[in-house]
Amino acid sequence: MKKSLLALSLSVGLMSLVQADALEDRYNRTCAVCHAAGAAGAPRTGDVAEWDKRLQEKGMDALVANAKNGIKAMPPKGMCFDCSDEDFKALIEYMAKPKS
């Protein structure tokens, strides 16, 4: 029983790491081109105050819509042409967190 629980918890932990790596990889391939440096007014990744302000004022649904439809200098879908709404939400949450 203990071995089964240990194996299950290790599997869940490993899956979380794989998902986090996949999210970071997608961010690096798509969002980082503008959000890492704040190009053309894009909120910088890890700028918690700026992301919190946007999330408070607009809400997550509006930010996802902006990512899908484009806003200001950001073209529709940004650079993530195969992202779903859930992918955009995860990427926004990733960028809104403080840098480690």
C-alpha positions as YAML, in Angstrom:
chain: A
units: angstrom
residues:
- id: 1
  name: MET
  ca: [0.00, 0.00, 0.00]
- id: 2
  name: LYS
  ca: [2.76, 2.43, 0.95]
- id: 3
  name: LYS
  ca: [4.62, 1.64, -2.29]
- id: 4
  name: SER
  ca: [1.48, 2.32, -4.33]
- id: 5
  name: LEU
  ca: [0.94, 5.68, -2.63]
- id: 6
  name: LEU
  ca: [4.57, 6.61, -3.09]
- id: 7
  name: ALA
  ca: [4.47, 5.64, -6.77]
- id: 8
  name: LEU
  ca: [1.26, 7.62, -7.27]
- id: 9
  name: SER
  ca: [2.62, 10.74, -5.58]
- id: 10
  name: LEU
  ca: [5.85, 10.51, -7.57]
- id: 11
  name: SER
  ca: [3.87, 10.15, -10.80]
- id: 12
  name: VAL
  ca: [1.71, 13.18, -9.98]
- id: 13
  name: GLY
  ca: [4.80, 15.21, -9.09]
- id: 14
  name: LEU
  ca: [6.57, 14.19, -12.28]
- id: 15
  name: MET
  ca: [3.49, 15.03, -14.35]
- id: 16
  name: SER
  ca: [3.36, 18.50, -12.77]
- id: 17
  name: LEU
  ca: [7.00, 19.08, -13.66]
- id: 18
  name: VAL
  ca: [6.45, 17.95, -17.23]
- id: 19
  name: GLN
  ca: [3.42, 20.25, -17.57]
- id: 20
  name: ALA
  ca: [5.38, 23.17, -16.09]
- id: 21
  name: ASP
  ca: [8.24, 22.53, -18.53]
- id: 22
  name: ALA
  ca: [5.79, 22.37, -21.44]
- id: 23
  name: LEU
  ca: [4.21, 25.67, -20.37]
- id: 24
  name: GLU
  ca: [7.60, 27.34, -20.00]
- id: 25
  name: ASP
  ca: [8.63, 25.99, -23.41]
- id: 26
  name: ARG
  ca: [5.44, 27.33, -25.02]
- id: 27
  name: TYR
  ca: [6.00, 30.70, -23.32]
- id: 28
  name: ASN
  ca: [9.59, 30.82, -24.59]
- id: 29
  name: ARG
  ca: [8.50, 29.97, -28.15]
- id: 30
  name: THR
  ca: [5.55, 32.35, -28.30]
- id: 31
  name: CYS
  ca: [5.12, 35.02, -25.62]
- id: 32
  name: ALA
  ca: [8.69, 35.79, -24.56]
- id: 33
  name: VAL
  ca: [9.49, 37.55, -27.84]
- id: 34
  name: CYS
  ca: [7.48, 40.57, -26.60]
- id: 35
  name: HIS
  ca: [6.66, 39.99, -22.94]
- id: 36
  name: ALA
  ca: [10.21, 39.30, -21.71]
- id: 37
  name: ALA
  ca: [11.35, 42.80, -22.67]
- id: 38
  name: GLY
  ca: [8.01, 44.62, -22.67]
- id: 39
  name: ALA
  ca: [8.16, 45.32, -26.41]
- id: 40
  name: ALA
  ca: [5.57, 47.77, -27.74]
- id: 41
  name: GLY
  ca: [4.02, 48.20, -24.29]
- id: 42
  name: ALA
  ca: [3.46, 44.50, -23.59]
- id: 43
  name: PRO
  ca: [3.34, 43.84, -19.84]
- id: 44
  name: ARG
  ca: [6.59, 42.23, -18.81]
- id: 45
  name: THR
  ca: [6.66, 38.69, -17.55]
- id: 46
  name: GLY
  ca: [6.99, 38.72, -13.78]
- id: 47
  name: ASP
  ca: [5.75, 42.32, -13.38]
- id: 48
  name: VAL
  ca: [3.21, 41.35, -10.75]
- id: 49
  name: ALA
  ca: [1.90, 44.90, -10.23]
- id: 50
  name: GLU
  ca: [1.19, 45.42, -13.94]
- id: 51
  name: TRP
  ca: [-0.46, 42.03, -14.39]
- id: 52
  name: ASP
  ca: [-2.50, 42.41, -11.19]
- id: 53
  name: LYS
  ca: [-3.69, 45.81, -12.42]
- id: 54
  name: ARG
  ca: [-4.80, 44.34, -15.76]
- id: 55
  name: LEU
  ca: [-6.44, 41.34, -14.13]
- id: 56
  name: GLN
  ca: [-8.30, 43.60, -11.68]
- id: 57
  name: GLU
  ca: [-9.43, 46.09, -14.33]
- id: 58
  name: LYS
  ca: [-10.26, 43.72, -17.18]
- id: 59
  name: GLY
  ca: [-10.49, 40.23, -15.72]
- id: 60
  name: MET
  ca: [-9.08, 36.99, -17.07]
- id: 61
  name: ASP
  ca: [-11.77, 36.53, -19.74]
- id: 62
  name: ALA
  ca: [-10.94, 39.90, -21.31]
- id: 63
  name: LEU
  ca: [-7.20, 39.19, -21.23]
- id: 64
  name: VAL
  ca: [-7.77, 35.83, -22.94]
- id: 65
  name: ALA
  ca: [-9.96, 37.60, -25.53]
- id: 66
  name: ASN
  ca: [-7.19, 40.17, -26.10]
- id: 67
  name: ALA
  ca: [-4.68, 37.37, -26.63]
- id: 68
  name: LYS
  ca: [-7.00, 35.64, -29.11]
- id: 69
  name: ASN
  ca: [-8.15, 38.74, -30.99]
- id: 70
  name: GLY
  ca: [-5.12, 40.98, -30.63]
- id: 71
  name: ILE
  ca: [-4.78, 44.34, -28.92]
- id: 72
  name: LYS
  ca: [-2.71, 47.39, -29.84]
- id: 73
  name: ALA
  ca: [0.59, 46.07, -31.30]
- id: 74
  name: MET
  ca: [-0.21, 42.44, -30.39]
- id: 75
  name: PRO
  ca: [-1.58, 40.57, -33.39]
- id: 76
  name: PRO
  ca: [-4.39, 38.03, -33.01]
- id: 77
  name: LYS
  ca: [-3.10, 34.92, -31.22]
- id: 78
  name: GLY
  ca: [0.21, 36.70, -30.57]
- id: 79
  name: MET
  ca: [2.71, 34.10, -31.71]
- id: 80
  name: CYS
  ca: [0.71, 31.11, -30.42]
- id: 81
  name: PHE
  ca: [-1.41, 30.13, -33.37]
- id: 82
  name: ASP
  ca: [-2.44, 26.78, -31.88]
- id: 83
  name: CYS
  ca: [-3.27, 28.01, -28.37]
- id: 84
  name: SER
  ca: [-6.68, 27.31, -26.88]
- id: 85
  name: ASP
  ca: [-8.41, 29.59, -24.39]
- id: 86
  name: GLU
  ca: [-7.06, 27.37, -21.61]
- id: 87
  name: ASP
  ca: [-3.54, 27.66, -23.03]
- id: 88
  name: PHE
  ca: [-3.82, 31.47, -23.10]
- id: 89
  name: LYS
  ca: [-5.13, 31.47, -19.53]
- id: 90
  name: ALA
  ca: [-2.20, 29.31, -18.37]
- id: 91
  name: LEU
  ca: [0.28, 31.54, -20.20]
- id: 92
  name: ILE
  ca: [-1.23, 34.70, -18.67]
- id: 93
  name: GLU
  ca: [-1.05, 33.13, -15.20]
- id: 94
  name: TYR
  ca: [2.57, 32.13, -15.91]
- id: 95
  name: MET
  ca: [3.50, 35.68, -16.96]
- id: 96
  name: ALA
  ca: [1.64, 37.24, -14.01]
- id: 97
  name: LYS
  ca: [3.69, 35.35, -11.43]
- id: 98
  name: PRO
  ca: [6.85, 36.85, -9.97]
- id: 99
  name: LYS
  ca: [10.05, 35.64, -11.58]
- id: 100
  name: SER
  ca: [11.85, 33.06, -9.50]
...
